[in-house]
Amino acid sequence: MTSRRYVARSKAIAARKLGEEPMVMSATDSTLFTLDEVASVIWAAADGVTPLDEIVEKKICALYDVSPEVALKDAEALIENLAEHGLLLLSDEPLVEASVSQGETR
Amino acid sequence: MSNLGAEMAAKALKLNIPISVQLDVTYRCNERCVHCYLDHDDHGEMTTAEIRSLLDQLADAGVFYLTISGGEILMRRDFFEILEHARARTFCIKLKTNGVLIREKEARRIRELGVETIQISIYSHRPEVHDAITKMPGSLRQSINAVRFLRGQGLHVTLANVLMLENAADYKGVRALAAELGVKCTLDPTVTPMMDGDRSILKLNVDQTALREVFRNQELVGNVEEFCAPPPGVDEDALDSLPCSAGHTACYVSPYGDVYPCVQFPLPTGNVRQTKFLDIWRYSPQLNEVRSITLRDMPSCSKCAHGATCTRCPGLAYLEGNMRGPSSQDCEKSYARKGIPSENYKARHVLPQSLNSVQLVQIQGLRPAMGNIPAEAAKADVVVGA
């Protein structure tokens, strides 16, 4: 069995929801990103303590007609990409202190 | 701005979201720059709690880009508390500072808090020129030290230079200094009036010759031929265009809580001490008036050949007395850039080329019979007709 992965929003980012669309900027390279629907769901759930497979199962598979295996594979690729740009932190252990606000408006 | 940045700005405009705000946390300053537009006395700055509340309101309103400026931002003892709160609300933050109070400890804290860019004012590469402008001996050395501390932390730094008579010869030196320090550099060729409307500092502005030189420097403007090409005239699309982001997707908040369309556009629209920021943003009659103005609504500029390409600042026009009128300083720049004077420019200047065609009238020995001519005019040797 592979170890569970945890994802947390990096502290070194700026983020805000523009309408329903999250915009995120990496402070490391000042690159601006917008997130599509699926990425937005993972972004919102990336609290550092909920394992990725649980996010996929409870959030993604509940919203979209997709098998957990396929969704997890896609989610893995997505989080690797976001982590490369410094937007997400990845770990095999929970990241309790790492995650910042997702930039929501109240 | 990147394509995605422009796309986001367009979306913000459509959704009436203030995506970008400048917040001045103080007008107090440790420098006394000759061209500064501020009154440095403290007339009742917002408290830490008031600023924290404002930052929460700005985040809730959808503000993404937050510029924290002054005055000198580090004159506030609670500056890092403010910055920490702003970052907790995930703004993309730019700081404007003179850097004099930034040492290694401050630079490290700024890096830890994830600030996107720090802009530092540098007016010359020569201490005798920079320090004479800031009226603070040793300020250039201290500002450069700050750049080094910040770069040492891997932060993005931009040197901001304002072109004026005192330093007109030095902008290339500042650019060389920026290259040596490994940072970006910007050049603003406009000294603006004071926020209270006092226009006396405009005498510091450079002349047409210096402006022309700047606008023909490829390093500054890119493709000179394109930048200085004759204006294409005004078409229907241009008539429907908006002047700038002020009041549309951007605004400014003063240390006293006053909300203006822009720091250069001090039209009072409300105060966050009395009214929620979002209510001011959405319902201020003044902001809604600013939003309603397109080029079509500007009697003079809509007929001007430069209308589509002019950098007309509505705030400078407002400070001249009419936010639908021309901004003479931008008329100056359009002339320097394109070589074609606007009607407003012509009305304010006697152009050198027109001297060849104008009839010079010699007036000698004015007699009392000529009417009520003031004594000073009666003594003049030459009057140049309009």
Interface residues (C-beta under 8 A of the other chain):
Chain A: K11 A12 I13 A14 A15 R16 K17 L18 G19 E21 M23 M25 A27 S30 L32 F33 T34 V100 S101 Q102 G103 T105 R106
Chain B: S2 L4 G5 M8 K11 A12 L15 I17 I19 A59 D60 A61 G62 V63 F64 R87 A88 R89 T90 F91 C92 I93 G114 V115 E116 T117 H156
